[in-house]
Amino acid sequence: MNNARMKADVNNRADLRSALRRQISDARDIHVAKLVEALTAAGKETQADSHLEWFATQLSSARRAPDLLRELFRTWLIEPPDDHSPTVMSLRQFFGWREGAVDFDDLRPDLLDVIYLLPPRDYAVVETLLPVLEHIPSALIRVGEGAANPGLLDVGTGTGVLMRILRASGVKGPYVGIDPARRLARYASETLQQFTDVKVTTERIEDLQEQHPRFQQVVCYMVLHHVSDQNDDEDYRRALRAMFDQMEEGGVLVYTDKLWAIRGVGGTLYGFDFITSATREDLESGQELEILPAELDAVRSFQPHPKSVPEYQRTWKDAAEKLSHAGFLIERAKPLNECVFQFVCRKPQLSSWRKFALNPKSEFPNALERRKIVADANRQAPYQWTFKCLAALYEDITGETCPDKLLTAEETVGKGHFLRGIAYFSWEKASRLFLVRRARPFDFHVLSYSHVHAGWGSLGRMVEEFEADYEDYIKRKGYTCLTRDAVQRTLPFLGDIDTLRYEAAMAVPIYRPEDHEMRGAFLLYLAKREYVPLHTGSLLQADLVTKFQELNRGMNDALDWQEEALDIQNSADAVRRKWEKLVQAPGGEDLVIAKLSLELSEHEQTEKTARSLSDLGSRIQALLSSSECFSVLDERQRHTGKIAVLVAARFGLAFDDIRDNILSAVGAAAEGCSPLSYRCCALRQALLEDAAQQ
């Protein structure tokens, strides 16, 4: 990515953050005002509870100071130093904040409306909504545009606060919010009832039915740590899979939750330390753990509900593994504070891969013609045949004819061209590098490199994984993918990323099935990272692995044919060079002719088994064409007569009677055509007619 684009993206993200902060500040101010009103009214109604009115006064004075508001709620409601003080007891009774609470239906929704937007939660809300806005075209976030969001599902919507902020930002629906807490869902529905494009239902994500339309965006904010971790996290897995099933291909999931950094000895959980670096281990290829500035290390977590509400502890690696297993592609992963973590995921675009894996008809095998491969090799054009194979593979994967040239951005708009191109690389074992052989629809002049070392890019990662456990790789993995960010770290030629405009690279190895020796690889350049087929253990992956195994067998046969043809060609060239050197020496011509005579003497039965002069001529042509000596002598046309006389003598023919016929056979062998199509056709035909009459 060039500097101008990076700067534009940063500026756009900063503008969106500022807009969201304003919306959150305005919403918090409104919610605090409503809460002050409710507390004041309740205090007056009881006439004896001055604690509520006192707290209302405190809230009113701290209304525009989020840090003071947070400390008020922490000190007097959430984590008070004295649980039995009259003020604390009055507040907890009013808000439903009591020990033994088992779900959110016990809590006042208007209280949650406020504390959801207090620090550090307000920061988490901004970071959760930011990717939502980033994935909506800019026109949709302008107030009054009238355009529609492609569809958003808010899982565990609670009071509906996230949807209200998005709505206030100018993003119209349709929205669907679900929450199992009836009181919260009813409150959310009431506060959003003026918007006809928003719907709130009482449902659990694990039980979400197909009655809803599929969504382009799903938000799951601080919800799933309340989902049971029993039976190997079965409920958690079902929740993730339900969200996956509710999404359109290419859709975005923004998942923010309470997740820990590591699980230590004895199961002790540790939060994120923003001063030290985090590792990228166990993330799907190409995913990165983003570390925020060190000052966030000082941000304390904020308990937004009673500790008695069930929570289940997981690490971010636990979540990453289950997200990938559910089928999601993790685009971003980063901690927001010491125990709150965010994933931005996509549902991969798998329809094209599914068709490719399951389609019994394929153009690729038809492109592997032994005759063409051998002919290319004989012309000293190794790998020229892969040019046709790449086009066939492109058509098999995309269902479209491979273009002759790299398509521009304008040519691909709305046409679903997700495969930017394919290249074939041969593997040079001794030097441990890949050589670029052919590419479609672009060619060498587009790529800035002619070879790739074993440690670079997707090809390097593929070699590493293949050599670590080739049996597991072949049976279960089959291919290696890196997204753009990872390619930038491992491939020094970054200009190609912008030139080809790809966001992910997919390497498919070609190896000998019998001994698993690496022979080469296909490298597929994918336009968007959501087109990466993840290794999720799904049926699709198994079908893809099987398809690539078939592709590997076909390529191995073709490479064997090429090697065989090149070996023959190289051997013939060596012999030819030997005879050429001999024929140029004094008396060498006679020696070579003598050798040819000796070769012909081994076929004296040819004349006796020939059915006609034409047949005899064809047989003589075949003998001459296969002779190493003849190919050298024939380059000097003055030898044609000598060879013709030699042939006639060897086969007991009267040279004067059928001179032209013998000359035709000799000439035809040199030209590589039939004697009947060579010179003197009329004379040969007359001779053949005379012979037939006799």
N, C-alpha and C positions, 0 to 999 in steps of 0.2 A: 504494500500500500504506500503510495507516495505521500510526501509530507503535507501537501495541500489537502488531500482527502482526509488524512488523519486529523488535521487541524479542524476541518469542517465537522467531522464526526464528534470530536471533543466539544466543540462549541455547541453543536446541536444537543448533545447530551446535557451539557451544563444548563442550557435554556430550559430543557424539559425538567430538570431537577428543580430549578428555581420556580417554575410554574407549579410543580407539585407541592413544593414547600408552602407556597402561598395558599394553595387550596387546602392543605392540611391545617395551616394556621387559622384560616377563616372558619373551617369546619369545627376545629377545636374550640374556638371562641364561641361559636353558636351553641355547641353542646354543653360547654361549661355554664353558659347563661341559662340554658334550660334546666340544668341540674341545680343551680342556685335557686331558681324559681321553685322547683319541686321541693327542695330542702326547706326553704322558708315557709312554704305552704304547709308542709308536714309539721314543722315546729309550731306553727300557730294553731293548727288543728288540735294537737295534743295538749297545748297550753302549759304542759309541765316539762316538755323536753326542750330546754334552751340549748342543748348540745347541738341539735341539728341547725338551729338558727346561727349559732356561733360558727359552725363549720361552713355554712353558706356565706357568712361574712368573710371568712378567710379565703374561700374560693373566689369570691368576687374581687377581692383586693389583689389576688395573684393570677387573675384571669388571663392576662397576656404574658405571663412569665412561666413558660412550660417547665423549667427546672424547679421553680417553687411549687407548682402544682404537683409535680411528681413527688416531692418531698412531703407535701401535705398528705397525699394518699398513702405514701409509704409509712409515715409516722403514725397516722391515726386510723388506718384501715387495714393495710396489707401486711406490714411487718411492725406493728406497734411494740414499744418496749414493755407495755403493760396491757395484756389482753383483757384485763378485768376492770379497767378504768371506766367510769360512767360514760364518757364521751365515746370511747371505742365501742362499748357495748351498744350504745344508741345507734351509732353509725352502722355497725354490722347488722343490727336488726333491720334498719331501714333499707340497706343495700342488699340484704340477703346473704351477706358475707359471713357465714358461720362455719365452724368446724363441723365436719360430717356431710358437707354439701357433696353431692355425687354427680351433678351435671350442671350445665349452665342455665337450666331453667330456674334454678334457685336464685339467680342473680338478676339485678335490675339491668335491663338493656341499656338505659340511658347512662348508667355508670360505665359500662363497657365501652360505649361510644366515646367517652372521654379518655379512659386510660389506654385504649388502643392507640391513641394519637399522642401519648406523652413520650418524652425521651426515655430510653433509646428506641422505643417502638416507632416513633415518627420517622426515624432514619430508615428502619426496616420497611416501613410502608412505602417510602419514596423509592427505595431500591427494588421493591417488589413491583410497583406500578411502572417504573421506568422501562423495563423490557417490554411491557405490554404496549406502551406508547411507541416505543422504537419499532415495533413490528406492525404498527398501523400506519398506512400512508399518511404523510404530513397533512393532507387536506382534511383528514378525518378528525384531527385534534384542534381544528379551528372552530370556535363557537359560532353556531349559526350556519355552518356549511350544509347541514341536512344530510350528509352522507352517513352510511351505516357501517358500524363495526361488523366484520365478517362473522361475529358470533363469539360470545365469551361466557364461560362457565366459571362461577365463583364457588369453589368447594369449601364448605364450612363457612358460609358467608357471615354467620353471626348476626350482627346488627345491620349488615349491608353497607358498612362504612366504605369499603373499597369501591363498590359500585357507585356509591354517591359521589365519591371524589372523582372517579372517571367521568361520571355524567356531568359534574360541574366543570370538568376540563374540556367539555365540548364533544366527548366521544359518545355517539349515540349507540343504541343496542343493535341487535337483540342481546339481552343479558338474561342468564338464568342463574339464580343463586339457590344453593341447597344447604340445609342445615338440619341435623336431627333434633335440635332443641326447639320445641314448638313455640315457646315464648319468644325466643330470639327471632325465629323465622316470621312469626306474626308481626313483631315489631319492625323488622326489615321491610316486610311487605307494605305495612302502613306508611312508613317513611318514604317509600318509593312509589306509592300508588299513583302519583301524578304522572309517572312516566309509563306510557303504554307499551314501551319496548323492553320493560323489565318484568321478570317473573321470579317469584320466590316460592320454593316448595319445601316441605318437611321430608327430607330423605337422608339416608346415609349413603356415602359414596360407594361403599362396598355393595350396596343393593340397588345402585342406580340402574334404571331400566332404559330400554331403547326408545322410550316414548319421546325423549328429547331429540332435537336435531343434532347432528354432529357439529362440533365447534372448532373454530380456527385457533382459539386461545382458551387456556384453562389457567386459573389462578388458584393456588392452594396455599393459604397464608396461615401459619402457626396452628395447624389442625392435626396433622397425622401423628404427632407425639402423644396424642390421646387415644390412638388406635392400638389395640392390644398387641403385645409381642409374643403371645402364647402360640404353641404349635408351629415353631419355626417361623414366626412372624407371618402366619398365613393370612390374617386379616389385613395386615399392612400390604402384603403382596397383592391381595385382591383389590385393595383400594387403588394402588398404582395401576393395576391392569384395567380397572374400570375406567379410570381417567384416560388411559391410552385408547381404549375401545371407543370412548365418546368423542375422540378428536378426529378431525380430517387429516389426511396425509399432508405433511408439511406444517401442521399446526404447532403452536408453541405452548409449552407448559412452564409457568413460573412457580417454582415450589420453594417456599421459605418455611423453615421449621427449626425447632429446637433440636440441634444435633451437636455432638461433642467431637473434639479433635481426635482423641485416642482413648482406647480402653487399656488401662494399665494392669499390673499384676493384681490378681484378686478381683478383677472386674471394676476397679476404680476408674472413674471417668475424669478426663482432664479437658479443660477448655482450650480455646485457641490462644496462642501467644503470638501477637502480631509483631513482636520484635525479632523472632526467629523465623527462618524460612520453612515453609512446609514442602513436603515432597509431592511428586506427581505419581507415586506408585499406586497401582490398582485402579487408576482411572482408565477408561477406554482410550484407545490410541487417539492422540490429538487433543484430548481434553486437558485443561490446565487449571490448577488451583491458583486463583488470583489472591494476592495478599494486599490488604488495604493498609493505609498509612499507620505507622507505629502508634500514633496518639490514640487510636481507637482501643488500644490495650487497656486504657483507663476506664472505658465505658462499662458500667456495671449492668448486669442483667436486671430486668424489672419483672417481678412476678405479677401477672395481670389477673390472677384468680386464686382462690384458696388452694393451699398446698394439698388439701384432701381431694381435690379433683384429680382423677387418675392420670398419671403421666408414665410413659414408657421410654426408656433411655436407649438411644442409638447413636452410633458414630456416623460421621459423614460418609465414611467408607462403606458402612452397612447400607446406607441409603443409596449411594452410587451404584453398588453392586445390584441392588434390587431394581433400581430405575433402568439400568441396562438390560437386566433380565426381562423386565416388562416390555422392552422393545424401544425405549427412548434413546435418542442420541443426545448426550450431555454436551451442550455448547459452552456453557460457563458454569463454574463452580467456585464460590468464594464465601468466606465467613463474613458476617455483618457485625458480630461482636463475639465475645468469648464463647458463647454457646448457641448462637443463632447462625444458621447457614442457609445459603441460597443456591439453588440449581436453576439454570435456564436450559430447557430441553426442547427437542423437536421430535415429532413423530415422523420417522423417515418416510420418504416417498418410495414405496416398495412395489407399486403396481407394475412398473416396467420390469423390475427384477423378477417379480413373480411370473410374469408372462414369459420372460426369457428362460427361467428355470424349468417351467412346466411345458413349454412348447416342444412337441416332438419333432416338428419340422425346423430345420436349421440350414442356413446358407453356408455356414462355416465349413462343414465337411465337403461340400461341393467345390469349395475353393482350393482344397488340397488335392490337386491332380498330380499324380506321380510323373506323367509325361511332361507336364509343364515345369515341374520342379527340376527334373533331370535336364530338360532343355536349357533352363536358366543357368544351371550349374555348368553345363557344357560350354555355355557362352561366357563363362567366367563372370557370372552375375549372381553371386550368392545372396540369398535372402530377398531377391527381387520378387519371388512368389509370395512373400509375406505381405506385400502391398495389397494384393487382392484379398488375402485372408483378413487383414485389418478392416477392409471395407465390409466384408461379409459379417465379421463379428460386430461391427458397429450397427449393421442392419438387424442382426439377431437381438441385440440388447435393446435398441431404441424402437424397432419397428419402422424405421425410416431409412431411406437410401442415404448412404454416406455422401455428404456434399464434396465437391471438388476442391473447395477452399474453406478456410476458417471463416465461420459466420461472424458477422458484426453483431454488436449489441442490439441494433435496430432489427436485424433479421431474425433474432431469436425471441423477441418480445411476444409473449402469449402463445408461443408455439411448442413449449415444453422440451426444448433441446437441452437436456440435462447432461448429455455426454459431449464434452467439448472436443475430445479426440482420443485416439489410442496410439501408443507407440510400442514397438517390439524391441527388446534389448536382448542381446546374447550375453551369456555369462562366461567370462574368461577366468577359469579356475586358478591358473598360475598367478596372475596379477590381481585376482580378487576385485574385479571391476566389471561393470556392465557397459557394453558398447551399444550405442543407438544404431539400429539397423534400418528400420522404416517407420514412418508415422503417417497417420491419416486423421483428419483431412488436411492438416498442415504437414510440412516436410522440414528437412534439416534447417533450412534458413530461418525458421521460426524459433527453434530451440537454440539457446546460447551455449549448450554443452554437447559434446560428442560422446561422453562417457560419464558414468556415475560410480563413485567408489563405494565399497561395501558398507560404509558407515553413513551414507547420505540418504535422506528422504525416505519415502515409502519403500523403495527397493532395499535400502539398507536395513530398515526395520523388518522387512520380509525375510531377508537372509538370516538375521539374528534369530527370529522366531522359528524359522524352518530348521536351522542347524541345531537349535536347542532341543527340539523333540520333533523330528520330521514325521514320525508315525502319527502323533497326535495332531500335528498341523494338517496333514493330508486328510485325515479322517474327520476332523471336527472343525477346523478353521478354514483352510482352503484359500484364503486371501488376506491381505493386510491393508488397512486403510489409515491414512493420516489426514487430518484436516489442515486447513491453511496455516493456522498458527504453529502447528508442530512442524510442518514442512519448512516454514521460515527459519526454524531453529536448526534444521538438519540439512538443508539444501542451500548452498551459497548463491545460486543463480536466481535471485528473487525477481529479476525482470520478467522471467517467464510466467510468473504467477499473474502479473498484470497483463501481459501480452495475451495469454491464453484465457484469462479471466476464469480461473477455477478455484474452488474453495476446498477441494479434497482430492487426494490421489489414491488410487486403489491398485495395488500390485498383485498380480496373479502369477505364481511361479510355474515354470515348465521344467520338468525333471524326468529322469529315467525311472519308470515304474519299478524295474527290477532291483536297482541299487540306490535309488533316490539321489542320484547325482544331479546337481543343478545344471540346467542347460540354458536357461534364459527366463524371460518374464514379459508379460504384457503389463503396461502401465496405462490405466484409464484415468483421464482427467475429468472430474465431475464438477459441474457448474456450481452446485450448491451442496453444502455439507449434509442437508437432510436426505440426499440421495445415497448416502453411505449405508449399505446393508450391514447392520451391527451383528456381532457374534452373540446372539441371545439364546442359542440352543433351540430356536424355533424350527418348525417344519420347513419354513422358507430357507433358512440357512442350510439345512440338510440337503434340500433340493439344489441349492446353489453350489454346494460343495460337490455334489454328484455331477452337476453340469460341467463344472470346471475340471473334474477328473476326466470326463469324456473329451473335453477340449485338449487336455494334456496328452491323452493317448493319440489323438489325431496329429498334434504337433510333433510328437516323438517320431511317428512314422515318417512325417514329412522331413524332419531333420535327419533321420537315418538315410532316406533317399538322397538328400542333398549331399551328405557325407560320402555315400557310396559313389555318387556321380562325380564328386570332386576328386575322390581317390583315383577313380578310373581315368579322369581327365588329367590329373597330375602325373599319373603313371605313363599315360600316352605321350604327354608333353616331354617327359624325361627321355622316353625311347626316341621320340621324334628328334630331340636335340642331339642324341647320340648319332643317329643316321645322318642328320644334316651335317654334323661335323665330319663324318666319314666321307660323305659324297663330295665334300669340298677338298678332300686330300687328293694328291696325285694318284691316279688309278682307282680312286675310290668309287667312281661311277660303275666301273666294271664289277667291283666287288659287291656293290649293292644289287646290281642286276643278277649276279650269280646267286645272291641270297634269295632274290625274288624267284629265280628259276627253281631253286631248291624248295621253296614254299609251294610252288605250283605243282612240282613233281609229286607232292603228297596227295594230289587230287586228280590223278590221271583217270580215275573212274568217272569223272564228270562227263567226259565225252561219250562214254559208252551208255550212260543212263539218261542222257538228254533226249527229250522227245522230238525236238526240232532245233533248227539253228537259232530261233528266237529264244527258246529255252536255254540253249547252250550259251548264248550271249548273256542272258540274265545271270546264269551261274558264274560265268567268268567275271562278270561285273561284281558279284558278291565277293568272290575270292580276292579280286584286286582291291575292293573297298576295305576289306579287313586286313590288308597287308600293310605292315609298318613301312616296308621298303617302298612300296608303290607311292604312298603319300608323299615321300621325299622326292622320288624320281620325277613324279608327275609335275612338280613345280617347274621343271625345265622342259619345255614343250618339245625340244629336239629328241627327247627320249621316247616320245610316243611311238614312233616307228619301230625302235628297237624292242619296246615292250610288246607291241603287236606281233612282231616276228617271233619273239620268244614264246608268246602265248600260243601262236599257231603251231610252232614246233612241238611244244609240250603236249598239245592235244592232237597231234597228228593231222593237222588241217592243212589244206593247200592254200597257202597264204594268198597267192595270186588270184585264186578263184573267189575268195570271200574277204578280200582285203578290207573293204569298207565296213563289213559287218564286224570284223575284229576291231577295227579302229573305233567303231561305234561303241563296242563294249568297253574298250579302254577309256574312251572319252566320257562315257556315261558314268563309269566308276569315279572319274575325277569330278564330274559335275554333280554327282549324287542324284541322278535321275534314271529313268528306265531307258534301255537301249533303243526302244521304239520311238522315244521322243527326242533322240539325239539327231546329229547331222545325217545327211544322205538318206532321209526316210524313204524316198522314192526308189533309190537303188537297192536298199536293203529289202524293201518289199518285193522287188522284182526277183532278187536272189532267192528269197523265201518261197516265192511262187514256183520258181524253177525247181527248187529242191523238192517241193511237194509233188510236182508232176513226175519227177524221176522215181 
